[in-house]
Amino acid sequence: MLGTTGVALGSSVALFAGVSPAQAANIASQADTQVAVFMVPLTLLVLVLLFEVARFALRGRIPVEVQPRRQRRPEWTPRRGG
């Protein structure tokens, strides 16, 4: 929902600003734009991860590790004659 809203809003802004598809293709071929398209979502992801780590740390409760279940060995009996 948020992505769809963002695309609709961005399209509307571009339409009202008078950006044509040819101008948009020219802008998209520039190296700075390509770096920004890659780095902005990556930076947002890192910031969200830092926020989550700070939230856990400030809360003072780190989730407790669950002890792994002990694997039960199947009952084994030797074969006859073997």
All heavy atoms as a GROMACS GRO file, in nm:
protein
  618
    1MET      N    1   0.082  -0.119   0.000
    1MET     CA    2   0.000   0.000   0.000
    1MET      C    3   0.087   0.125   0.000
    1MET      O    4   0.062   0.219  -0.073
    1MET     CB    5  -0.090  -0.004   0.123
    1MET     CG    6  -0.157   0.125   0.152
    1MET     SD    7  -0.330   0.109   0.137
    1MET     CE    8  -0.378   0.268   0.188
    2LEU      N    9   0.190   0.124   0.083
    2LEU     CA   10   0.279   0.240   0.092
    2LEU      C   11   0.356   0.259  -0.039
    2LEU      O   12   0.373   0.372  -0.084
    2LEU     CB   13   0.376   0.223   0.208
    2LEU     CG   14   0.467   0.342   0.239
    2LEU    CD1   15   0.384   0.462   0.278
    2LEU    CD2   16   0.564   0.306   0.348
    3GLY      N   17   0.398   0.150  -0.100
    3GLY     CA   18   0.469   0.158  -0.227
    3GLY      C   19   0.382   0.212  -0.338
    3GLY      O   20   0.425   0.294  -0.420
    4THR      N   21   0.259   0.166  -0.342
    4THR     CA   22   0.164   0.212  -0.444
    4THR      C   23   0.136   0.360  -0.426
    4THR      O   24   0.130   0.436  -0.523
    4THR     CB   25   0.033   0.132  -0.434
    4THR    OG1   26   0.064  -0.007  -0.444
    4THR    CG2   27  -0.063   0.171  -0.545
    5THR      N   28   0.120   0.401  -0.302
    5THR     CA   29   0.096   0.542  -0.273
    5THR      C   30   0.216   0.627  -0.314
    5THR      O   31   0.201   0.735  -0.372
    5THR     CB   32   0.066   0.562  -0.124
    5THR    OG1   33  -0.043   0.477  -0.087
    5THR    CG2   34   0.030   0.706  -0.093
    6GLY      N   35   0.336   0.578  -0.287
    6GLY     CA   36   0.457   0.650  -0.324
    6GLY      C   37   0.472   0.665  -0.475
    6GLY      O   38   0.509   0.771  -0.525
    7VAL      N   39   0.440   0.558  -0.548
    7VAL     CA   40   0.447   0.564  -0.695
    7VAL      C   41   0.344   0.663  -0.749
    7VAL      O   42   0.374   0.743  -0.839
    7VAL     CB   43   0.429   0.424  -0.757
    7VAL    CG1   44   0.408   0.432  -0.907
    7VAL    CG2   45   0.547   0.336  -0.724
    8ALA      N   46   0.223   0.657  -0.695
    8ALA     CA   47   0.118   0.749  -0.741
    8ALA      C   48   0.156   0.894  -0.709
    8ALA      O   49   0.137   0.984  -0.793
    8ALA     CB   50  -0.014   0.713  -0.676
    9LEU      N   51   0.208   0.918  -0.592
    9LEU     CA   52   0.247   1.053  -0.554
    9LEU      C   53   0.364   1.103  -0.640
    9LEU      O   54   0.362   1.217  -0.689
    9LEU     CB   55   0.287   1.056  -0.406
    9LEU     CG   56   0.325   1.192  -0.349
    9LEU    CD1   57   0.204   1.286  -0.355
    9LEU    CD2   58   0.375   1.179  -0.208
   10GLY      N   59   0.463   1.017  -0.661
   10GLY     CA   60   0.576   1.055  -0.746
   10GLY      C   61   0.536   1.082  -0.889
   10GLY      O   62   0.583   1.177  -0.953
   11SER      N   63   0.446   1.001  -0.941
   11SER     CA   64   0.396   1.023  -1.078
   11SER      C   65   0.320   1.154  -1.088
   11SER      O   66   0.334   1.227  -1.187
   11SER     CB   67   0.305   0.907  -1.120
   11SER     OG   68   0.375   0.787  -1.117
   12SER      N   69   0.240   1.182  -0.987
   12SER     CA   70   0.164   1.308  -0.988
   12SER      C   71   0.257   1.429  -0.982
   12SER      O   72   0.236   1.526  -1.055
   12SER     CB   73   0.068   1.312  -0.869
   12SER     OG   74  -0.022   1.205  -0.875
   13VAL      N   75   0.358   1.423  -0.898
   13VAL     CA   76   0.453   1.534  -0.888
   13VAL      C   77   0.527   1.553  -1.020
   13VAL      O   78   0.543   1.666  -1.067
   13VAL     CB   79   0.552   1.510  -0.770
   13VAL    CG1   80   0.668   1.608  -0.776
   13VAL    CG2   81   0.479   1.519  -0.638
   14ALA      N   82   0.570   1.443  -1.081
   14ALA     CA   83   0.640   1.453  -1.209
   14ALA      C   84   0.548   1.508  -1.318
   14ALA      O   85   0.592   1.588  -1.402
   14ALA     CB   86   0.693   1.316  -1.251
   15LEU      N   87   0.424   1.470  -1.317
   15LEU     CA   88   0.328   1.518  -1.416
   15LEU      C   89   0.305   1.668  -1.400
   15LEU      O   90   0.307   1.743  -1.499
   15LEU     CB   91   0.195   1.443  -1.403
   15LEU     CG   92   0.086   1.479  -1.503
   15LEU    CD1   93   0.129   1.442  -1.643
   15LEU    CD2   94  -0.042   1.407  -1.467
   16PHE      N   95   0.287   1.713  -1.278
   16PHE     CA   96   0.263   1.856  -1.254
   16PHE      C   97   0.390   1.940  -1.277
   16PHE      O   98   0.382   2.057  -1.311
   16PHE     CB   99   0.210   1.881  -1.114
   16PHE     CG  100   0.068   1.837  -1.097
   16PHE    CD1  101   0.032   1.750  -0.995
   16PHE    CD2  102  -0.032   1.880  -1.184
   16PHE    CE1  103  -0.099   1.709  -0.979
   16PHE    CE2  104  -0.163   1.839  -1.168
   16PHE     CZ  105  -0.198   1.753  -1.067
   17ALA      N  106   0.508   1.879  -1.259
   17ALA     CA  107   0.634   1.951  -1.282
   17ALA      C  108   0.668   1.959  -1.430
   17ALA      O  109   0.758   2.032  -1.469
   17ALA     CB  110   0.747   1.884  -1.206
   18GLY      N  111   0.597   1.884  -1.512
   18GLY     CA  112   0.619   1.889  -1.656
   18GLY      C  113   0.734   1.802  -1.703
   18GLY      O  114   0.793   1.830  -1.808
   19VAL      N  115   0.766   1.698  -1.629
   19VAL     CA  116   0.874   1.608  -1.669
   19VAL      C  117   0.820   1.512  -1.775
   19VAL      O  118   0.723   1.441  -1.752
   19VAL     CB  119   0.929   1.529  -1.548
   19VAL    CG1  120   1.036   1.431  -1.592
   19VAL    CG2  121   0.983   1.624  -1.444
   20SER      N  122   0.885   1.511  -1.890
   20SER     CA  123   0.842   1.420  -1.997
   20SER      C  124   0.918   1.289  -1.984
   20SER      O  125   1.020   1.282  -1.916
   20SER     CB  126   0.870   1.484  -2.133
   20SER     OG  127   1.009   1.491  -2.155
   21PRO      N  128   0.869   1.182  -2.049
   21PRO     CA  129   0.941   1.055  -2.043
   21PRO      C  130   1.085   1.066  -2.096
   21PRO      O  131   1.176   0.999  -2.046
   21PRO     CB  132   0.857   0.961  -2.129
   21PRO     CG  133   0.719   1.017  -2.120
   21PRO     CD  134   0.738   1.166  -2.113
   22ALA      N  135   1.107   1.150  -2.197
   22ALA     CA  136   1.243   1.167  -2.250
   22ALA      C  137   1.334   1.233  -2.146
   22ALA      O  138   1.450   1.193  -2.130
   22ALA     CB  139   1.239   1.251  -2.377
   23GLN      N  140   1.283   1.331  -2.075
   23GLN     CA  141   1.361   1.395  -1.969
   23GLN      C  142   1.389   1.297  -1.856
   23GLN      O  143   1.498   1.294  -1.798
   23GLN     CB  144   1.289   1.518  -1.915
   23GLN     CG  145   1.284   1.633  -2.013
   23GLN     CD  146   1.193   1.744  -1.961
   23GLN    OE1  147   1.099   1.719  -1.885
   23GLN    NE2  148   1.221   1.867  -2.004
   24ALA      N  149   1.289   1.215  -1.821
   24ALA     CA  150   1.307   1.117  -1.714
   24ALA      C  151   1.412   1.014  -1.752
   24ALA      O  152   1.493   0.973  -1.668
   24ALA     CB  153   1.174   1.049  -1.683
   25ALA      N  154   1.416   0.972  -1.879
   25ALA     CA  155   1.517   0.876  -1.924
   25ALA      C  156   1.655   0.939  -1.920
   25ALA      O  157   1.754   0.871  -1.886
   25ALA     CB  158   1.484   0.828  -2.065
   26ASN      N  159   1.665   1.066  -1.953
   26ASN     CA  160   1.793   1.136  -1.948
   26ASN      C  161   1.842   1.146  -1.803
   26ASN      O  162   1.960   1.125  -1.775
   26ASN     CB  163   1.781   1.274  -2.011
   26ASN     CG  164   1.914   1.344  -2.021
   26ASN    OD1  165   2.018   1.280  -2.023
   26ASN    ND2  166   1.911   1.477  -2.024
   27ILE      N  167   1.751   1.177  -1.713
   27ILE     CA  168   1.788   1.187  -1.571
   27ILE      C  169   1.831   1.051  -1.517
   27ILE      O  170   1.928   1.039  -1.443
   27ILE     CB  171   1.671   1.245  -1.489
   27ILE    CG1  172   1.648   1.392  -1.527
   27ILE    CG2  173   1.696   1.232  -1.340
   27ILE    CD1  174   1.520   1.450  -1.469
   28ALA      N  175   1.758   0.945  -1.556
   28ALA     CA  176   1.788   0.810  -1.506
   28ALA      C  177   1.920   0.756  -1.557
   28ALA      O  178   1.976   0.664  -1.498
   28ALA     CB  179   1.674   0.716  -1.542
   29SER      N  180   1.970   0.810  -1.668
   29SER     CA  181   2.097   0.759  -1.722
   29SER      C  182   2.219   0.823  -1.656
   29SER      O  183   2.331   0.780  -1.680
   29SER     CB  184   2.102   0.782  -1.874
   29SER     OG  185   2.108   0.920  -1.902
   30GLN      N  186   2.198   0.924  -1.574
   30GLN     CA  187   2.310   0.991  -1.506
   30GLN      C  188   2.359   0.905  -1.390
   30GLN      O  189   2.280   0.839  -1.321
   30GLN     CB  190   2.268   1.128  -1.457
   30GLN     CG  191   2.232   1.224  -1.569
   30GLN     CD  192   2.178   1.355  -1.516
   30GLN    OE1  193   2.167   1.374  -1.396
   30GLN    NE2  194   2.146   1.445  -1.608
   31ALA      N  195   2.489   0.907  -1.368
   31ALA     CA  196   2.549   0.822  -1.263
   31ALA      C  197   2.502   0.862  -1.123
   31ALA      O  198   2.478   0.776  -1.038
   31ALA     CB  199   2.700   0.830  -1.271
   32ASP      N  200   2.485   0.992  -1.098
   32ASP     CA  201   2.442   1.037  -0.966
   32ASP      C  202   2.303   0.983  -0.933
   32ASP      O  203   2.276   0.943  -0.819
   32ASP     CB  204   2.440   1.189  -0.958
   32ASP     CG  205   2.580   1.248  -0.964
   32ASP    OD1  206   2.675   1.175  -0.932
   32ASP    OD2  207   2.592   1.367  -0.999
   33THR      N  208   2.216   0.981  -1.029
   33THR     CA  209   2.080   0.931  -1.008
   33THR      C  210   2.084   0.781  -0.980
   33THR      O  211   2.012   0.732  -0.891
   33THR     CB  212   1.992   0.959  -1.131
   33THR    OG1  213   1.997   1.098  -1.160
   33THR    CG2  214   1.850   0.918  -1.106
   34GLN      N  215   2.166   0.707  -1.052
   34GLN     CA  216   2.175   0.564  -1.031
   34GLN      C  217   2.230   0.532  -0.893
   34GLN      O  218   2.183   0.439  -0.826
   34GLN     CB  219   2.262   0.500  -1.140
   34GLN     CG  220   2.198   0.508  -1.276
   34GLN     CD  221   2.289   0.458  -1.386
   34GLN    OE1  222   2.403   0.419  -1.362
   34GLN    NE2  223   2.238   0.459  -1.508
   35VAL      N  224   2.327   0.608  -0.847
   35VAL     CA  225   2.382   0.588  -0.713
   35VAL      C  226   2.275   0.620  -0.608
   35VAL      O  227   2.259   0.547  -0.510
   35VAL     CB  228   2.508   0.674  -0.692
   35VAL    CG1  229   2.550   0.676  -0.546
   35VAL    CG2  230   2.621   0.623  -0.779
   36ALA      N  231   2.200   0.727  -0.630
   36ALA     CA  232   2.096   0.765  -0.534
   36ALA      C  233   1.986   0.659  -0.527
   36ALA      O  234   1.938   0.625  -0.418
   36ALA     CB  235   2.036   0.900  -0.572
   37VAL      N  236   1.950   0.603  -0.642
   37VAL     CA  237   1.845   0.500  -0.644
   37VAL      C  238   1.892   0.376  -0.568
   37VAL      O  239   1.812   0.308  -0.504
   37VAL     CB  240   1.806   0.466  -0.790
   37VAL    CG1  241   1.726   0.339  -0.798
   37VAL    CG2  242   1.729   0.582  -0.851
   38PHE      N  243   2.020   0.348  -0.570
   38PHE     CA  244   2.073   0.235  -0.496
   38PHE      C  245   2.093   0.267  -0.349
   38PHE      O  246   2.060   0.187  -0.262
   38PHE     CB  247   2.207   0.191  -0.558
   38PHE     CG  248   2.276   0.083  -0.479
   38PHE    CD1  249   2.228  -0.046  -0.479
   38PHE    CD2  250   2.389   0.112  -0.404
   38PHE    CE1  251   2.292  -0.146  -0.407
   38PHE    CE2  252   2.453   0.014  -0.332
   38PHE     CZ  253   2.404  -0.115  -0.333
   39MET      N  254   2.147   0.385  -0.319
   39MET     CA  255   2.189   0.416  -0.182
   39MET      C  256   2.076   0.459  -0.090
   39MET      O  257   2.082   0.433   0.030
   39MET     CB  258   2.297   0.525  -0.184
   39MET     CG  259   2.430   0.477  -0.235
   39MET     SD  260   2.498   0.340  -0.142
   39MET     CE  261   2.526   0.416   0.016
   40VAL      N  262   1.974   0.524  -0.141
   40VAL     CA  263   1.866   0.571  -0.054
   40VAL      C  264   1.794   0.454   0.014
   40VAL      O  265   1.781   0.453   0.137
   40VAL     CB  266   1.770   0.664  -0.130
   40VAL    CG1  267   1.644   0.691  -0.051
   40VAL    CG2  268   1.840   0.795  -0.165
   41PRO      N  269   1.748   0.351  -0.059
   41PRO     CA  270   1.685   0.238   0.013
   41PRO      C  271   1.781   0.165   0.105
   41PRO      O  272   1.742   0.121   0.213
   41PRO     CB  273   1.637   0.147  -0.100
   41PRO     CG  274   1.633   0.230  -0.221
   41PRO     CD  275   1.737   0.335  -0.203
   42LEU      N  276   1.908   0.153   0.063
   42LEU     CA  277   2.006   0.086   0.147
   42LEU      C  278   2.028   0.162   0.277
   42LEU      O  279   2.034   0.104   0.386
   42LEU     CB  280   2.138   0.069   0.071
   42LEU     CG  281   2.248  -0.007   0.142
   42LEU    CD1  282   2.205  -0.150   0.165
   42LEU    CD2  283   2.375  -0.002   0.059
   43THR      N  284   2.037   0.293   0.268
   43THR     CA  285   2.055   0.376   0.387
   43THR      C  286   1.933   0.368   0.479
   43THR      O  287   1.948   0.358   0.601
   43THR     CB  288   2.080   0.522   0.345
   43THR    OG1  289   2.193   0.526   0.258
   43THR    CG2  290   2.105   0.611   0.465
   44LEU      N  291   1.815   0.368   0.420
   44LEU     CA  292   1.693   0.355   0.502
   44LEU      C  293   1.690   0.220   0.573
   44LEU      O  294   1.650   0.211   0.690
   44LEU     CB  295   1.569   0.373   0.415
   44LEU     CG  296   1.546   0.514   0.364
   44LEU    CD1  297   1.427   0.517   0.267
   44LEU    CD2  298   1.522   0.611   0.478
   45LEU      N  299   1.732   0.114   0.505
   45LEU     CA  300   1.736  -0.018   0.567
   45LEU      C  301   1.832  -0.020   0.685
   45LEU      O  302   1.799  -0.072   0.792
   45LEU     CB  303   1.776  -0.123   0.464
   45LEU     CG  304   1.790  -0.265   0.515
   45LEU    CD1  305   1.658  -0.319   0.566
   45LEU    CD2  306   1.846  -0.355   0.407
   46VAL      N  307   1.950   0.037   0.669
   46VAL     CA  308   2.048   0.041   0.778
   46VAL      C  309   1.995   0.123   0.896
   46VAL      O  310   2.011   0.085   1.012
   46VAL     CB  311   2.183   0.096   0.728
   46VAL    CG1  312   2.278   0.125   0.842
   46VAL    CG2  313   2.246  -0.002   0.631
   47LEU      N  314   1.929   0.235   0.867
   47LEU     CA  315   1.874   0.317   0.975
   47LEU      C  316   1.764   0.243   1.051
   47LEU      O  317   1.755   0.252   1.173
   47LEU     CB  318   1.821   0.448   0.919
   47LEU     CG  319   1.928   0.547   0.870
   47LEU    CD1  320   1.862   0.668   0.805
   47LEU    CD2  321   2.018   0.589   0.984
   48VAL      N  322   1.681   0.168   0.980
   48VAL     CA  323   1.576   0.090   1.047
   48VAL      C  324   1.639  -0.017   1.134
   48VAL      O  325   1.594  -0.041   1.248
   48VAL     CB  326   1.479   0.029   0.943
   48VAL    CG1  327   1.390  -0.075   1.006
   48VAL    CG2  328   1.395   0.139   0.880
   49LEU      N  329   1.744  -0.083   1.085
   49LEU     CA  330   1.812  -0.183   1.167
   49LEU      C  331   1.875  -0.122   1.292
   49LEU      O  332   1.866  -0.178   1.402
   49LEU     CB  333   1.918  -0.255   1.084
   49LEU     CG  334   1.866  -0.352   0.979
   49LEU    CD1  335   1.979  -0.404   0.894
   49LEU    CD2  336   1.793  -0.466   1.045
   50LEU      N  337   1.937  -0.006   1.277
   50LEU     CA  338   1.994   0.062   1.393
   50LEU      C  339   1.886   0.102   1.493
   50LEU      O  340   1.904   0.093   1.615
   50LEU     CB  341   2.072   0.185   1.349
   50LEU     CG  342   2.205   0.158   1.280
   50LEU    CD1  343   2.265   0.288   1.227
   50LEU    CD2  344   2.300   0.089   1.374
   51PHE      N  345   1.772   0.146   1.444
   51PHE     CA  346   1.660   0.180   1.531
   51PHE      C  347   1.613   0.059   1.610
   51PHE      O  348   1.588   0.068   1.731
   51PHE     CB  349   1.545   0.238   1.448
   51PHE     CG  350   1.420   0.259   1.527
   51PHE    CD1  351   1.408   0.366   1.613
   51PHE    CD2  352   1.313   0.171   1.516
   51PHE    CE1  353   1.292   0.386   1.686
   51PHE    CE2  354   1.198   0.189   1.588
   51PHE     CZ  355   1.187   0.297   1.674
   52GLU      N  356   1.602  -0.056   1.543
   52GLU     CA  357   1.557  -0.177   1.612
   52GLU      C  358   1.658  -0.222   1.717
   52GLU      O  359   1.621  -0.262   1.826
   52GLU     CB  360   1.532  -0.289   1.511
   52GLU     CG  361   1.409  -0.269   1.427
   52GLU     CD  362   1.282  -0.271   1.508
   52GLU    OE1  363   1.270  -0.353   1.602
   52GLU    OE2  364   1.193  -0.190   1.478
   53VAL      N  365   1.787  -0.213   1.687
   53VAL     CA  366   1.890  -0.250   1.784
   53VAL      C  367   1.884  -0.156   1.905
   53VAL      O  368   1.891  -0.200   2.020
   53VAL     CB  369   2.029  -0.249   1.719
   53VAL    CG1  370   2.139  -0.258   1.823
   53VAL    CG2  371   2.041  -0.362   1.619
   54ALA      N  372   1.869  -0.027   1.880
   54ALA     CA  373   1.862   0.069   1.990
   54ALA      C  374   1.736   0.045   2.074
   54ALA      O  375   1.740   0.056   2.197
   54ALA     CB  376   1.862   0.212   1.935
   55ARG      N  377   1.628   0.009   2.009
   55ARG     CA  378   1.503  -0.018   2.082
   55ARG      C  379   1.520  -0.136   2.175
   55ARG      O  380   1.479  -0.132   2.291
   55ARG     CB  381   1.391  -0.043   1.981
   55ARG     CG  382   1.254  -0.050   2.042
   55ARG     CD  383   1.148  -0.050   1.933
   55ARG     NE  384   1.155  -0.167   1.850
   55ARG     CZ  385   1.075  -0.273   1.863
   55ARG    NH1  386   0.982  -0.273   1.955
   55ARG    NH2  387   1.087  -0.376   1.784
   56PHE      N  388   1.584  -0.243   2.129
   56PHE     CA  389   1.609  -0.359   2.214
   56PHE      C  390   1.705  -0.324   2.327
   56PHE      O  391   1.686  -0.363   2.442
   56PHE     CB  392   1.668  -0.476   2.135
   56PHE     CG  393   1.564  -0.564   2.073
   56PHE    CD1  394   1.555  -0.574   1.936
   56PHE    CD2  395   1.478  -0.638   2.150
   56PHE    CE1  396   1.461  -0.655   1.877
   56PHE    CE2  397   1.382  -0.719   2.093
   56PHE     CZ  398   1.374  -0.728   1.956
   57ALA      N  399   1.810  -0.249   2.295
   57ALA     CA  400   1.911  -0.216   2.396
   57ALA      C  401   1.854  -0.123   2.503
   57ALA      O  402   1.882  -0.141   2.622
   57ALA     CB  403   2.032  -0.152   2.329
   58LEU      N  404   1.777  -0.025   2.464
   58LEU     CA  405   1.721   0.069   2.562
   58LEU      C  406   1.611   0.006   2.646
   58LEU      O  407   1.588   0.046   2.759
   58LEU     CB  408   1.669   0.194   2.492
   58LEU     CG  409   1.778   0.281   2.426
   58LEU    CD1  410   1.714   0.395   2.350
   58LEU    CD2  411   1.875   0.332   2.530
   59ARG      N  412   1.545  -0.092   2.591
   59ARG     CA  413   1.443  -0.162   2.667
   59ARG      C  414   1.507  -0.244   2.778
   59ARG      O  415   1.446  -0.265   2.883
   59ARG     CB  416   1.361  -0.251   2.574
   59ARG     CG  417   1.241  -0.313   2.641
   59ARG     CD  418   1.168  -0.406   2.550
   59ARG     NE  419   1.116  -0.335   2.434
   59ARG     CZ  420   1.063  -0.396   2.331
   59ARG    NH1  421   1.056  -0.527   2.327
   59ARG    NH2  422   1.016  -0.327   2.230
   60GLY      N  423   1.629  -0.288   2.756
   60GLY     CA  424   1.701  -0.362   2.858
   60GLY      C  425   1.670  -0.509   2.862
   60GLY      O  426   1.721  -0.581   2.947
   61ARG      N  427   1.590  -0.555   2.773
   61ARG     CA  428   1.557  -0.697   2.771
   61ARG      C  429   1.596  -0.754   2.635
   61ARG      O  430   1.532  -0.727   2.535
   61ARG     CB  431   1.408  -0.720   2.792
   61ARG     CG  432   1.357  -0.679   2.927
   61ARG     CD  433   1.211  -0.709   2.939
   61ARG     NE  434   1.139  -0.662   2.819
   61ARG     CZ  435   1.019  -0.702   2.785
   61ARG    NH1  436   0.955  -0.788   2.858
   61ARG    NH2  437   0.961  -0.656   2.676
   62ILE      N  438   1.700  -0.831   2.634
   62ILE     CA  439   1.740  -0.901   2.513
   62ILE      C  440   1.661  -1.032   2.512
   62ILE      O  441   1.649  -1.098   2.615
   62ILE     CB  442   1.891  -0.929   2.512
   62ILE    CG1  443   1.968  -0.798   2.526
   62ILE    CG2  444   1.933  -1.004   2.387
   62ILE    CD1  445   1.955  -0.703   2.410
   63PRO      N  446   1.606  -1.071   2.398
   63PRO     CA  447   1.530  -1.197   2.395
   63PRO      C  448   1.616  -1.314   2.440
   63PRO      O  449   1.733  -1.325   2.404
   63PRO     CB  450   1.491  -1.211   2.248
   63PRO     CG  451   1.500  -1.074   2.191
   63PRO     CD  452   1.604  -1.002   2.270
   64VAL      N  453   1.559  -1.398   2.522
   64VAL     CA  454   1.630  -1.513   2.579
   64VAL      C  455   1.644  -1.621   2.473
   64VAL      O  456   1.552  -1.648   2.397
   64VAL     CB  457   1.552  -1.568   2.701
   64VAL    CG1  458   1.624  -1.687   2.761
   64VAL    CG2  459   1.533  -1.459   2.803
   65GLU      N  460   1.762  -1.681   2.470
   65GLU     CA  461   1.783  -1.791   2.376
   65GLU      C  462   1.708  -1.914   2.426
   65GLU      O  463   1.708  -1.945   2.544
   65GLU     CB  464   1.931  -1.824   2.364
   65GLU     CG  465   2.010  -1.723   2.287
   65GLU     CD  466   2.152  -1.771   2.264
   65GLU    OE1  467   2.176  -1.893   2.268
   65GLU    OE2  468   2.238  -1.685   2.244
   66VAL      N  469   1.650  -1.984   2.336
   66VAL     CA  470   1.581  -2.108   2.369
   66VAL      C  471   1.681  -2.221   2.356
   66VAL      O  472   1.753  -2.231   2.257
   66VAL     CB  473   1.461  -2.130   2.273
   66VAL    CG1  474   1.392  -2.262   2.301
   66VAL    CG2  475   1.365  -2.014   2.283
   67GLN      N  476   1.685  -2.306   2.457
   67GLN     CA  477   1.776  -2.418   2.453
   67GLN      C  478   1.733  -2.515   2.343
   67GLN      O  479   1.614  -2.545   2.330
   67GLN     CB  480   1.776  -2.491   2.588
   67GLN     CG  481   1.829  -2.408   2.701
   67GLN     CD  482   1.977  -2.377   2.682
   67GLN    OE1  483   2.052  -2.454   2.625
   67GLN    NE2  484   2.018  -2.261   2.730
   68PRO      N  485   1.828  -2.563   2.264
   68PRO     CA  486   1.789  -2.657   2.158
   68PRO      C  487   1.741  -2.788   2.217
   68PRO      O  488   1.789  -2.831   2.323
   68PRO     CB  489   1.918  -2.676   2.078
   68PRO     CG  490   2.027  -2.637   2.169
   68PRO     CD  491   1.970  -2.535   2.264
   69ARG      N  492   1.645  -2.846   2.150
   69ARG     CA  493   1.593  -2.975   2.199
   69ARG      C  494   1.697  -3.083   2.179
   69ARG      O  495   1.768  -3.085   2.080
   69ARG     CB  496   1.466  -3.012   2.123
   69ARG     CG  497   1.351  -2.924   2.157
   69ARG     CD  498   1.228  -2.975   2.093
   69ARG     NE  499   1.114  -2.892   2.131
   69ARG     CZ  500   0.991  -2.918   2.098
   69ARG    NH1  501   0.964  -3.023   2.024
   69ARG    NH2  502   0.895  -2.840   2.137
   70ARG      N  503   1.702  -3.170   2.274
   70ARG     CA  504   1.797  -3.280   2.267
   70ARG      C  505   1.746  -3.384   2.168
   70ARG      O  506   1.629  -3.426   2.176
   70ARG     CB  507   1.812  -3.342   2.405
   70ARG     CG  508   1.923  -3.438   2.415
   70ARG     CD  509   1.944  -3.478   2.558
   70ARG     NE  510   2.017  -3.604   2.559
   70ARG     CZ  511   2.025  -3.685   2.660
   70ARG    NH1  512   1.965  -3.653   2.772
   70ARG    NH2  513   2.093  -3.795   2.653
   71GLN      N  514   1.832  -3.422   2.077
   71GLN     CA  515   1.792  -3.521   1.977
   71GLN      C  516   1.789  -3.659   2.042
   71GLN      O  517   1.884  -3.703   2.104
   71GLN     CB  518   1.891  -3.520   1.860
   71GLN     CG  519   1.895  -3.391   1.784
   71GLN     CD  520   1.769  -3.368   1.704
   71GLN    OE1  521   1.702  -3.462   1.664
   71GLN    NE2  522   1.736  -3.243   1.684
   72ARG      N  523   1.678  -3.725   2.025
   72ARG     CA  524   1.667  -3.861   2.077
   72ARG      C  525   1.718  -3.958   1.974
   72ARG      O  526   1.682  -3.949   1.856
   72ARG     CB  527   1.523  -3.894   2.111
   72ARG     CG  528   1.470  -3.811   2.227
   72ARG     CD  529   1.338  -3.860   2.269
   72ARG     NE  530   1.352  -3.996   2.318
   72ARG     CZ  531   1.251  -4.076   2.348
   72ARG    NH1  532   1.128  -4.036   2.334
   72ARG    NH2  533   1.272  -4.198   2.392
   73ARG      N  534   1.800  -4.048   2.017
   73ARG     CA  535   1.849  -4.150   1.926
   73ARG      C  536   1.743  -4.258   1.913
   73ARG      O  537   1.682  -4.298   2.012
   73ARG     CB  538   1.977  -4.212   1.977
   73ARG     CG  539   2.093  -4.117   1.975
   73ARG     CD  540   2.218  -4.187   2.016
   73ARG     NE  541   2.330  -4.096   2.009
   73ARG     CZ  542   2.452  -4.129   2.040
   73ARG    NH1  543   2.480  -4.250   2.082
   73ARG    NH2  544   2.548  -4.042   2.029
   74PRO      N  545   1.723  -4.306   1.792
   74PRO     CA  546   1.625  -4.414   1.778
   74PRO      C  547   1.677  -4.542   1.844
   74PRO      O  548   1.799  -4.563   1.852
   74PRO     CB  549   1.610  -4.432   1.628
   74PRO     CG  550   1.733  -4.372   1.569
   74PRO     CD  551   1.780  -4.267   1.665
   75GLU      N  552   1.587  -4.621   1.892
   75GLU     CA  553   1.627  -4.748   1.952
   75GLU      C  554   1.691  -4.835   1.845
   75GLU      O  555   1.635  -4.856   1.738
   75GLU     CB  556   1.505  -4.818   2.013
   75GLU     CG  557   1.439  -4.739   2.125
   75GLU     CD  558   1.532  -4.722   2.243
   75GLU    OE1  559   1.612  -4.811   2.272
   75GLU    OE2  560   1.523  -4.616   2.308
   76TRP      N  561   1.811  -4.884   1.874
   76TRP     CA  562   1.885  -4.962   1.776
   76TRP      C  563   1.910  -5.098   1.829
   76TRP      O  564   1.952  -5.116   1.944
   76TRP     CB  565   2.018  -4.892   1.745
   76TRP     CG  566   2.100  -4.963   1.644
   76TRP    CD1  567   2.085  -4.956   1.510
   76TRP    CD2  568   2.208  -5.053   1.667
   76TRP    NE1  569   2.178  -5.036   1.448
   76TRP    CE2  570   2.254  -5.097   1.543
   76TRP    CE3  571   2.269  -5.102   1.783
   76TRP    CZ2  572   2.359  -5.186   1.529
   76TRP    CZ3  573   2.372  -5.191   1.769
   76TRP    CH2  574   2.418  -5.233   1.643
   77THR      N  575   1.880  -5.195   1.748
   77THR     CA  576   1.911  -5.332   1.787
   77THR      C  577   1.988  -5.397   1.673
   77THR      O  578   1.957  -5.375   1.555
   77THR     CB  579   1.782  -5.412   1.814
   77THR    OG1  580   1.701  -5.406   1.697
   77THR    CG2  581   1.705  -5.357   1.931
   78PRO      N  582   2.090  -5.475   1.706
   78PRO     CA  583   2.166  -5.540   1.598
   78PRO      C  584   2.084  -5.646   1.527
   78PRO      O  585   1.995  -5.706   1.587
   78PRO     CB  586   2.286  -5.599   1.672
   78PRO     CG  587   2.242  -5.618   1.811
   78PRO     CD  588   2.139  -5.509   1.836
   79ARG      N  589   2.114  -5.666   1.400
   79ARG     CA  590   2.043  -5.769   1.324
   79ARG      C  591   2.096  -5.907   1.364
   79ARG      O  592   2.210  -5.922   1.406
   79ARG     CB  593   2.067  -5.751   1.174
   79ARG     CG  594   2.000  -5.634   1.118
   79ARG     CD  595   2.004  -5.643   0.968
   79ARG     NE  596   2.035  -5.515   0.913
   79ARG     CZ  597   2.065  -5.492   0.787
   79ARG    NH1  598   2.073  -5.593   0.705
   79ARG    NH2  599   2.089  -5.373   0.744
   80ARG      N  600   2.012  -6.003   1.341
   80ARG     CA  601   2.056  -6.141   1.367
   80ARG      C  602   2.152  -6.183   1.259
   80ARG      O  603   2.130  -6.156   1.141
   80ARG     CB  604   1.937  -6.234   1.369
   80ARG     CG  605   1.849  -6.212   1.486
   80ARG     CD  606   1.742  -6.315   1.489
   80ARG     NE  607   1.650  -6.285   1.597
   80ARG     CZ  608   1.549  -6.360   1.626
   80ARG    NH1  609   1.521  -6.467   1.556
   80ARG    NH2  610   1.471  -6.328   1.725
   81GLY      N  611   2.255  -6.247   1.299
   81GLY     CA  612   2.353  -6.298   1.204
   81GLY      C  613   2.444  -6.189   1.148
   81GLY      O  614   2.516  -6.212   1.052
   82GLY      N  615   2.440  -6.071   1.204
   82GLY     CA  616   2.520  -5.965   1.148
   82GLY      C  617   2.616  -5.904   1.237
   82GLY      O  618   2.671  -5.895   1.329
   0.00000   0.00000   0.00000
